[in-house]
Amino acid sequence: MSTYTIILILILIVAIALILIVMVQNPKGGGLSSSFGGGGAQSMGGVQNTNNFLDRSTWTLAISMFALILLANFAIPRASNNNPQLENTLENVNTTIPSTTVPATTNDSI
């Protein structure tokens, strides 16, 4: 597998994880964070801790997605000037120079 393919697979994994993390969040506090604890910020695994985790993981995944996309730009396989397929196809081509015939001019005047 090429480097570009590996980076594309990582981008897909990060994109799916980012979608799932964002879907779990609810800006009004009714998402996954409200189902844990409920005792407030002082409880272990409470709403505040879950909101911090989801917020940090969202930012981490978004930054890693940006970095992977930039990295993928440099890993794109590009065609080089020495393309062996093109050279092989042009190897057996016969070149012919078209003959230019000059029409005969007549100086017939009537």
N, C-alpha and C positions, 0 to 999 in steps of 0.2 A: 504494500500500500504506500502511496506517495504521501508526502507531508501535507499536501493540500487536502487530500481525502481525510486524513486524521483531523486536521483543523476543522473541516466541515462537519465531521461527526461531533466534535466537541462543541461547536456552535449550536448544533441541533439539541444536544443534551442541555446546554446552558439555557437555551430558549425555552425548552419544555419546563425546566425547573423554575425559570423566572415566571412563566405563565402560572404555574401551580402556586408559587409563593404569592403572587399578586391576587390570584383568585381566593386564597385563604383569607387575605386581609379584608377588613371592612372599615372604612374610614370613620364610621360612627361607633366603633367599638363593639359591634355585634358579630364579628367573625370568629375565628378560632380563638382569639385572645379572650373573649368573654366566657368561653366554655371551660377554661382552666382556672382553678382556684376561686376567684371571686372575692378574695379577702383584701384586695388592694395591692399596693406596691410593696408592702412589707411581707407578703406571703411568698413562699418559695414557688416559683412557677406561676405566679399570678399574672394579672393582666398587663402590668407594666413591663415585666420581664419578657413576656411573649411579644408584646409590641416592639420592644427593643430588638429582640431576635429577628422578627420578621422585617423590621426596618433595615437592620444591618445586612441581613441576607439579601434583601432586594437590591441594596446599593452595591454589594459585593458582586452579585450576579450581573448587574447592569454594567459595571466597570469591566468585568471579565469578558462580557459579550463585546463591548467596544474594543477591547484589546485584541480579542481573537479575530474580529473582523478586519482590523488593521493588519494583523499578522497574516491573515489569509491573502491580503492584497499582494504581499511580497512573495507568497508561496505559490502563486498561480503559475502553472507551467506555461511558458511562452515559447513560441516557435523561434528557432535560431535562424541565422542567415544561411547556414549550411544544412539545408533540408535534403536528406539522402533520397527521399521519395521523389522529389522534384528532379534531382540529378539523374536518378535511374530512369525516369520517364523520358527525359530529354536526351538520353544517351544514344538511343537508336533512331533518332529523327534525322532524316536526310534533309539537308538544306539545299534548296534550289533557288537560284537567282533568276527571277523572271527576265525573259529576254525582251528587250525593248526594240520594237521595230519602228522605224521611222517611215511614215507613209511617203510614197514617191510624190514628188512635187512636179507638176507640169507647168510649163510656161506657155501654154496654148492661149493665145489671145485671139479673140474673134474680131 
